[in-house]
Amino acid sequence: MLECALWAPSACNMQLWDFVVITDKATRDALAPAVPHADKAQVCIFICYNTRFSQGSYANIQSASAAVMNMLLRAHSLGLGGFWQATITDRLLLREILRLPRDVEVLSTTLFGYPAESPGAPARRDPSHLVHWEKYDLTRKPVLPSAWRPTNWTLAQVADYHQARIRAGPRYNKPVASEYRAVRGYLGHALRRAGVNASGKVVVDLLPCTGLYLEAMSNEVPEASFQFVELGRQVAEFVQRRLPRPATFHQYAMTATGGASSDIADASSDAATLVFRLENLPTAERRRLLAEARRILKPGGTLVVVHTNVRSYFEVFRAIRWLIGRRDVQYALHTDPSLGPFEALSNDEVSDLLVESGFRIEHRHGAFPLPPPDEAKHRVRALPRAVAPLAGPLGRLYELTAPLHRFLRPFARVRFITAVK
Ligand SMILES: Cc1cc2nc3c(=O)[nH]c(=O)nc-3n(C[C@H](O)[C@H](O)[C@H](O)COP(=O)(O)O)c2cc1C
């Protein structure tokens, strides 16, 4: 593998790279807090560059990338597993363990080992969305907007982005455990109250995206028959693969002006669910989707909506991130449901939308007026290191104030609404 790396092209064939190879188990264990998975991979190879050389035109990055790719291909041809990992959680510790000289920097980390499993290749994007001929073609491609507000996105762009969300696999879409428990708990409770925990009852999940909560509901209410409406085939296949029992996929057919409807028959479903999805959509599409929910539900059918509350600490953290310059649309590796276009909504806004769409609100609930300990840790991690010590006290504050939480529900980050057609 190293020989292949050394034959990779490099800028001006200068080969100004260094390869630090770590195989020693004790060193790999010591590295693990800085380089996730270093303890599990038998070999870690760090490609380093002197920061005073080859920075121009990104030549150092491009050369290192060529070497990584050669190693990955060679590893694959030998039946080994290779893993290119951008995430380094503690650069100082990494420098210390590798004993890097001051001017030398790690440009890439590649981990190798004997694979425990051989997963299939993850899906690729449609080339017609990506390849521009002769010039960058803004008019024909679903080029994604660099804005986090869904009003700047079309439904087709949201669909394209949702595909991007699932392509890296479910590991990037894990919510914090406390959120998962609360949402799963409410969905199970609301669906049982709606009486759909019986065979022959049909529940339709609207835009499950990663399918996390459709999977949870299928386990929570195993008697019901689940179906789902999605924007694209890749996402639908991803969802289907994770479900304990098959669920029928219905394409949400898009017209040039936005979402239209699925092929589910009028008044055929007993319940529908909409979990953290209104926030992704432009306003007009929210109405269209609720109209679709109403159309497919039987009279008296139940719609369960889960959404992020704009009048909660969610918005405070978003504002802080904005102020410190973290303005990316997608903040990679963040497990928050707010990947991509995402706008937290107020309780009134969602209630009004539901009532205008012909629903009667039956039950409201809220969870997390303050971040629970696991979420506090996770949110603080997205901020500068100096505030890391705040995670502990913030989590404890949540626990100390637990008796007051029911009075603070209007300010809960996660809001639940059960509505009836
Ligand atoms: C520059 C770069 C950085 C990456 N960093 C990470 C990472 O930090 N964590 C991770 O799990 N995967 C990482 N990956 C792996 C990608 O997730 C993976 O290549 C992608 O999902 C496609 O899968 P495939 O390479 O098996 O086709 C990285 C890939 C590249 C090219």
The ligand as an ORCA input file, in Angstrom:
! r2SCAN-3c Opt
* xyz 0 1
  C     -12.022     13.541      2.397
  C     -12.870     12.467      3.014
  C     -13.095     12.482      4.355
  C     -13.875     11.506      4.973
  N     -14.053     11.554      6.322
  C     -14.830     10.641      6.934
  C     -15.027     10.699      8.338
  O     -14.483     11.555      9.020
  N     -15.833      9.781      8.910
  C     -16.434      8.799      8.171
  O     -17.161      7.986      8.748
  N     -16.233      8.703      6.835
  C     -15.448      9.592      6.199
  N     -15.221      9.506      4.849
  C     -15.744      8.351      4.116
  C     -16.999      8.678      3.345
  O     -18.087      8.724      4.238
  C     -17.196      7.604      2.273
  O     -16.151      7.699      1.359
  C     -18.516      7.798      1.560
  O     -19.584      7.520      2.445
  C     -18.652      6.906      0.325
  O     -18.498      5.571      0.673
  P     -17.450      4.652     -0.109
  O     -16.117      5.339      0.000
  O     -17.495      3.334      0.623
  O     -17.935      4.536     -1.515
  C     -14.440     10.470      4.198
  C     -14.199     10.455      2.821
  C     -13.424     11.432      2.230
  C     -13.169     11.384      0.756
*
